């Protein structure tokens, strides 16, 4: 039986975090953005981003299987509001309850930090992410934005839920 643990990320986790982020993007966003576009994603650049964030004090929560990171949730606090900046789970671990376990642990952190609501931006067409967030009680706020990622417009919808 595999051992599942939750822990805070450390600087030496940056490479594993970038790898699982890339795998998650390919699994969740391929039908929205296309594999060709996602293949352009630089794992090395994302590793540098995670390394910098971790060195600056960010501490995403990791879910690990047999001590290997397979998922992460990174959030930031703005007053009494929490913002999920990244939630990635390796596709080989989808639909096993690990994302929900990770979410519940981080929601507790958010409440303990004094947050009463949590927000996130969801890429339009990300059915996998939408299904997960809706099952966790998130709902659309009606707000949307368009960002450019890898040279393409990406429409995002804001979701929120009370803590």
N, C-alpha and C positions, 0 to 999 in steps of 0.2 A: 504494500500500500504506500502511495506517495504521501510525503509529509507536506502539508500546506501551512505556510507561515505568512504573517504580515510584519513588515518592518519599514523603518524609514530608510530612504535611499542614502547612499554614501557616494563620495566622488568616484570611487572605483567601479560604481555601477553604471557609469555614463555609457559605455559601449553596449552593454546589455539593454539599456533603456532605448538607445537609438535603434538597435536591432528589432526589438519588439514593437517600437513605434512604426518602423517601416513595414513589418509584417502585418500589423494591424491596418495601416493605411491601404496596403495592397488588397487585403481581405474585405475591408469595409467600403473603400472609395473607388474600387476598380470600375464598378458599374456606373458610377457617377462621373468620374474624371477620365476613366480609361487607363488600361495598363500601360500603354505607351508613355503617357504623361507621368504616371507614378514611377515608372522605371527611372525617370530623370532625378528622382529624389536622392540626394546625396546623404548616405548614411554617415559619412565622415563629418559633414557639416552639422548634422543633428547631434552627433556625439559631442562636438565642440560646444554646441548650444547647451546641452545637458550638463557638460562639465563646468561651463561658466556659471550656470544657475546654481549648481551644487556648491561650487566654491564660494558663491555669493551668499550662501546660507539657505537657499531653498531646500526643502526636505519633502519631496514627494513620498507618498506611501507606496510601497511595493507589495504585491502579492507574489510569493515565491513557491515553487514546487520543488521539493528536494533541494532547497536553498538557492535555486536558480530563478531570477526574476522572470515572471511571465506576464505581469501586468503592472500598471502604475496609474496613480491618480495624483495630479498636481493641481493645487488650488491656492488662491490668494484671498486675503481678507481686505475689504474696503469698508471700514466702519462696522456696522452690524450685518453687512452682506458678504457672502462668500461667492467667489467666482471659480468655477472649474475651468482650468486652462488646458488641461490635457487628461484624458482618460483612455488608456490603451490597454488592450488585452490581446495576447498572441492568439491568432485564430484557432490554433490547435487546442486552446483551452476555453473557447466560447461555449456557452450553454452548459457549463458545469457548476455554476453557482459562485465562481471565483470573483466575477465582476461585482455581483451583489454583496459578497462578503467584504470586498474592498470598499465599496460604496458605503456600507453600514459603518465600517470602522472610521472612515473619513468624515461621515456625517456627524459622528460623535465628537470628533476633533473640532469640527466647525461649531457645534453647539457649545462645547466647553470654552471655545474662544469668544463666545458671546454673539455669534451670528444667529439670525433668525430667518434668513432666506438665502437660497443658493440659486445662482444663475449660470447659464452656459450658452454658447453659440453652437448650433448644430448645422452642419453642412446640409443644404437642401438635397434630398434624394438619398441620404444616408439612412436607409430603412433599418439596418442592423442597430445603429446607435439610437434611432428614434424609438424602436421597440424596447430597448433596454431602459432608456430614460422614462418613457411613459409608464413602464411597469414599476418604476421607482417613484412615481407620483409627480414627475415633471409635467408641465403643461406649457403650451405656447403663450407668449405674452402679446403677440401680434406685431412685435418689432422685428425688423429684418435689416440686414446690411449686405453689402457686396464688397468682397476683398479680392485682390489679385494674388493668386498662388500659382507658381510655376508658369506664369504668363497667361493664365486663364482666369476669367471672372468666376468667383465662387460665392453663391448666394448662401447666406446663413440666416437661420431663424433663432430668435432668443427663446429659451425655455427657462422656467423658474419653478421653484417649489418652496414651501415653508419647511423650516427645520423644526 
